Amino acid sequence: MPETHNIPKGFTPHPFAYHEIVTLDIHTLTNQGHGLGRLDNWVVIVPFALPGESVKARIYRNHPNYSDADLVAVLNPSPHRTKPACPLFGDCGGCQYQNLAYEQQLLFKQQQVHELLQHMAKIDHPVEPVIPSPAQYGYRSKITPHFQKPKKNNISAIGFLKVGRRQQIVDVPNCPIAAPPLNNTLTELRDDIFNHASRYKKGATLLLRLSGNDVVTDPKELAREQVGEITFEFIAGEFFQNNPSILPAFTRHVAAEASQNNTQFLIDAYCGAGLFALTAAKRFQQVKGVEISELSIQWARHNAQQNHIENAKFLEGRAEAIFDNITFDPTQTAVVIDPPRKGCDEPFLDQLLNFGPSRIVYVSCNPATQMRDLKSLAADGHYRLTRVQPFDLFPQTKHLECVITLEKN
């Protein structure tokens, strides 16, 4: 029987009662990595349920056009279901796919990109098979566990958000997708925090970032990462890709796509600490990296200098005039863009189209906003899509990186 007590405030009791148990077949995965089934044409989302499975699920939230449910039991398991490496899988919200064979994870991510390409960009184009990560566990070079405000000088959990919950934290003593040195340091940090909880007057987010063979925990400290032949240094709290095992292949692909057709010049328009600009520099006569962050530009210049790369220069650019100080011939220029999850804003896309580079290589951790921007770039025949290549930088999770290449018509 559904519960009649402990119903959360604001719960909508239609079409299902709170904690009502339903049985349904799972048809596909959402772009959040959750199982999707239907009951009388009503969508029910069930994390950790896999396509082809029949499951029992417990409803905990009704939205205007779908419901959320917890997985109670798998009645008919998928042949691709595997045993998770982490005992917290299904409770911790950090991973979505540890119960799915890795080859199938890659297939679903490829399918996800293809569907977004068709539905959002309205373009029918083949999507290359996802490039797998050489490391499927122990690959993350950065984790950020957190804890809530102590109660009576006691901290109950240090970890990550519980699946489907907005505030509840699952205690995570060890994370299998994190690099082993991070877990060693996490054990030490956890012991110190639990034993000295009275120090903390509010909750906090921790930083653990790999730096060579060491672990950095101060966001303002220097971190190092080796990508192929290039050594990068940057501030530990700033953004840098956090799967070192795949970065050489990832950056080689971006450089190769940008340098096609004898392109002579490269602009890295969201250059950060110089990841794409410096790993691609040897393929071009000249490279310019552009960033609105003065701190990022300083580190990009530092990285160019320490790696003895003389043909790469870095400019602090204004958001409204990003290409103003660049004199490259657009017909001989490729532009690499790697924007935040929200994608590119309209003023940037307008500037990019006005500059009119020969090639655009668009890197994104959010294929949905990438495909939205692709629609703008391909409108009116400005650019044509030539390649769509996903990379699995985040095994066991719903996340992926996708690289699309466009050529000017």
Secondary structure by P-SEA (a helix, b strand, c coil): ccccccccccccccccccbbbbbbbbcccccccbbbbbcccbbbbbccccccccbbbbbccccccbbbbcccccccccccbbbbcccccccccccccccccaaaaaaaaaaaaaaaaacccccccccccccccccccccccbbbbbcccccccccccccccccccccccccccccccccaaaaaaaaaaaaaaaaccccccccbbbbbbbccccccccccbbbbbbcccbbbbccccccccccccaaaaaaaaaaaaaacccccbbbbcccccccccccccccccbbbbbbccaaaaaaaaaaaaaaccccbbbbbccccccccccccccccbbbbbbcccccccaaaaaaaaaacccbbbbbbccaaaaaaaaaaaaccccccccbbbbbccccccccbbbbbbbbcc
